[in-house]
Amino acid sequence: MAKGDTIVAVVNKTVVGTITLARASSTHGAPFYDRPDVASFGQFGVEPDLQAARIGSTLLELVEALATEQGVRELALDTSEHATHLIRFYTSRGYRFIEFAQWPEVNYRSMIFAKTLALADGQNR
């Protein structure tokens, strides 16, 4: 959470989902992540019993809007290459495969995905 902005979904005073947009300056560790126009999101999760309620989709839409407002050009994420349900979720929402990454703290290979965001009104690049 210290790397950026966190959005929290609450139902009946209970946290049921989170997503954190990491600033571009906090997004690093792989060639694509090291680009200055790339920000990433993580700590993305929704209570399993509520995953069919569009909470995840809403959180993702909100983080994309926030990233756009902040002038982010490419919004990225990484997930295990074995998380086929997540890969389907992200690709169905316009994220494309960029590269593989092997993080030292995990025992699986990750896949980095990204989506090019439209510029917010009044922004020039």
N, C-alpha and C positions, 0 to 999 in steps of 0.2 A: 504494500500500500504506500510505502514511503517513496516509491519510484514515480508516482503520478497521482491520478484521480480515480477513486473507487466509486462505483455506482452499486447501490444495495437495493435489492427487491425485498419488500416486507409485506407479509400477509398476516393479518390479525396479530400485529405487534411481534411477529416472529420473522427473523431473517431467513429468506428462502432461496436467495440467489445473490451472487456477487460477480463483478467483473472490474478489473483494474486496467486503466489506460496508462501505460508507462510512457513517460516523455521520450522524445527521440534521443535526448542526451543520456537516457538510462537504458536504451535499447542497443545492445551490443553483444558480441561473442561469436558471431558468424558473419561471413562476408556481406550478406544482404542486410543483416541487422546493423552492421557498422556504417551503413550509408546515412548521411545526415538528414535525408528526407523520409526516413522510415521510423515509425513509432510502432509499438507492439502492445498487445493486450494479453493479460493472463489472469490467474486467480479467478477463472471463469467457471462457475458451477451453479447448478440449480438442484434443489432437493429432488431426489429421484421420483417421489410420488407426484411431483408437480411438473415434470419435464414435458408433459403433453399439453400444458396450459399456455404455451407460447411465452413463458417468462424468459427463457433463454433467447429466443428470437428478439424479444423486446429489449433485453439488456444489450444484445449485439447491435441493434439499431441505434440505441442510445449512445453506445461507445463510438460507433461510426460517426454519428452527428457531432459528438464532442470532439473527436479527432479532426473532423472537417473544420469546425470552428477554430481549432488551434492551428490550422494551416498544414496539417499532416497530409502528405501526398500519397504515401503508401502505408497502409495499416497491415501489420503482420502478426502472426502467431506461430507457435509451434506445438505439435502434439506427437504422441507416439505413432510410429508407422503401423502399429498394430491396432490402433483405435479407429477401426473402419467406420463405426457409426459417427464419430466426430468428423472424420475426413469427409464423409457424405454430407454432414450438416454444413460444414464450411464451404465445400465446393458448390453446394446448391445455393449458396448465398453470394456467389461470385468470387470466392477466394481461389487462387491458383497456386499450384505447387511451384516452389522456388528452388529449394535445395534441401539436402539432408544435413543434419547436425548431430554430433555426438557430444552431449554435455557430460562433463566429468562426474557430476553428482547422480547420474542415473545409469542403469544397466541396459538401456534400450536406445535405439537410434530414433531421433526425432525428425519430423518433416516440418519444414517451414513453409507456410502459405502466406499470401499477401493479396490485398485488394487495393486497386488504385481508386482513390477517393476524388470526387469532384471538388473543385475549389469552392469555398464559401463565397457568397456575393461580396464583391469589393476586393478580393484578394487577387494579386497578380503574381505569377511565377513564370 
